[in-house]
Amino acid sequence: IPLDVLLDEVRELVDPRASHAGVRLTVSSSGAGVVSGRRESLRAAVANLALNAIEAACEAAAEREAALPGSVQIWAERQERAGSPSLLSIMVEDSGSGPPTDLSVRVFDPFVTGKPEGIGIGLALVKMVAEEHGGSIAFERRQGRTRFTLTLPEASLAAVEETPS
């Protein structure tokens, strides 16, 4: 699955929600690489991160009564590793306030949520999808922004050629 194609599909899915919420969405998909896996579950995982980010950015802008809209950026990049296959990271970053501090170590656990109407399944499913694909998920707060990083092993050309369509 080429990541640029996957990110374009996610953009098509979530752009109407971002527009409706008044959130500026930027997706950069500059041929970061190819991963092997189930397209639908990977697309759903990234879309879940994007929708959470849009919601957080919208809420934060409303709370601050900001004149500027909230923003969400999604991009992918390759992380070279000497002697090992490269890793591909999909970053979803937003201008929201991030998960509550008291939940930060458990945010990927099932039924853990900081949302009044949430049930705590979305990020747990993202973690499950990441792990099923040999990857991981993490988040951090940096310079007033929240970034979720989904990291997956890059598919080798031989693996891609052997995979039936």
C-alpha positions in Angstrom: 0.0 0.0 0.0 1.7 3.2 -1.1 1.4 5.7 1.8 0.7 8.6 -0.6 -2.4 6.8 -1.9 -3.5 5.9 1.7 -3.2 9.5 2.9 -5.1 10.7 -0.2 -7.9 8.3 0.7 -7.9 9.5 4.3 -8.0 13.2 3.1 -11.1 12.4 0.9 -12.8 10.7 3.9 -12.1 13.4 6.5 -12.0 16.7 4.5 -15.8 17.2 4.7 -15.7 16.9 8.5 -12.7 19.4 8.7 -14.5 21.9 6.4 -17.7 21.6 8.4 -15.8 22.1 11.7 -13.9 25.1 10.3 -10.5 23.3 10.8 -7.7 23.8 8.3 -6.6 20.3 7.1 -3.2 19.8 5.4 -2.2 16.4 4.0 1.3 15.9 2.6 1.8 12.6 0.8 5.1 12.8 -1.1 5.8 9.2 -1.8 7.1 8.3 1.6 7.1 4.5 0.8 5.1 1.4 0.8 3.7 -0.8 3.6 2.3 -4.3 3.5 -1.0 -4.9 5.2 -4.7 -4.6 5.2 -5.6 -1.4 3.4 -9.1 -1.0 5.0 -7.8 -1.3 8.6 -4.8 1.0 8.0 -7.1 3.6 6.4 -9.5 3.3 9.3 -6.7 3.7 11.8 -5.4 6.9 10.2 -8.9 8.2 9.6 -9.6 7.7 13.3 -6.5 9.7 14.3 -7.5 12.4 11.8 -11.1 12.7 13.0 -9.9 12.8 16.6 -7.5 15.6 15.7 -10.2 17.6 13.8 -12.4 17.3 16.9 -9.6 18.4 19.2 -8.6 21.3 17.0 -12.2 22.5 16.7 -12.8 22.3 20.5 -9.6 24.1 21.4 -10.3 26.9 19.0 -13.8 27.3 20.4 -12.5 27.3 24.0 -9.9 30.0 23.2 -12.4 31.9 21.2 -9.6 32.0 18.6 -10.0 34.2 15.5 -7.8 31.6 13.7 -9.3 28.2 13.0 -7.9 25.0 14.4 -5.4 23.1 12.3 -4.6 19.5 11.5 -1.5 18.3 9.6 -1.1 14.8 8.3 2.2 13.6 6.7 4.4 10.6 6.3 8.2 10.2 6.4 10.8 7.4 6.2 13.1 6.7 9.1 16.2 5.0 7.9 17.7 2.3 10.2 21.2 0.9 9.5 21.1 -2.8 8.8 17.3 -3.0 9.2 14.3 -2.3 7.0 13.2 1.3 7.2 10.3 2.4 9.2 7.5 4.6 7.8 5.8 7.0 10.2 2.4 8.7 9.6 2.1 11.8 11.8 -1.2 13.4 12.7 -0.7 16.7 14.4 -3.3 19.1 15.7 -3.7 22.4 17.5 -5.9 20.8 20.2 -5.0 20.4 23.9 -4.2 16.7 23.7 -5.4 13.9 26.0 -5.9 14.8 29.7 -2.6 14.4 31.6 -4.0 11.8 34.0 -4.9 9.6 31.0 -1.7 10.0 29.0 -0.1 6.7 30.0 -3.3 4.8 29.4 -4.7 6.6 26.3 -4.3 3.5 24.1 -6.0 1.2 26.5 -9.6 0.0 25.8 -12.4 2.0 27.4 -10.1 4.9 28.4 -11.3 8.3 27.2 -11.2 11.9 28.1 -14.3 12.7 26.0 -17.6 13.1 27.8 -19.4 11.2 25.1 -16.6 8.8 24.2 -16.3 5.1 24.9 -12.5 4.8 24.5 -12.4 2.3 21.6 -10.8 4.4 18.8 -7.2 4.7 20.0 -7.3 1.1 21.3 -8.2 0.0 17.8 -5.5 2.2 16.3 -3.0 0.5 18.6 -4.3 -3.0 17.7 -4.0 -2.2 13.9 -0.5 -0.9 14.4 0.6 -4.0 16.3 -1.1 -6.3 13.8 1.1 -4.7 11.1 4.3 -4.9 13.1 4.2 -1.3 14.1 3.4 1.0 17.0 1.5 4.2 18.0 2.7 7.0 20.3 1.7 10.5 21.0 3.5 13.6 22.4 2.8 17.2 23.2 5.2 19.7 21.7 5.0 23.5 21.4 1.3 23.6 22.1 0.4 20.9 19.6 -0.5 17.2 19.9 1.2 14.7 17.6 0.2 11.0 17.1 2.7 8.9 15.3 1.8 5.6 13.7 5.0 3.8 12.8 5.0 0.8 10.4 7.8 -1.3 8.8 8.4 -0.4 5.2 7.6 -3.3 2.8 10.4 -4.6 0.8 10.0 -4.7 -3.0 10.2 -8.5 -2.9 7.3 -8.7 -0.4 5.2 -6.3 -2.5 5.8 -8.3 -5.7 4.9 -11.6 -3.9 1.7 -10.2 -2.4 -1.4 -11.2 -4.5 -3.6 -8.3 -5.5 
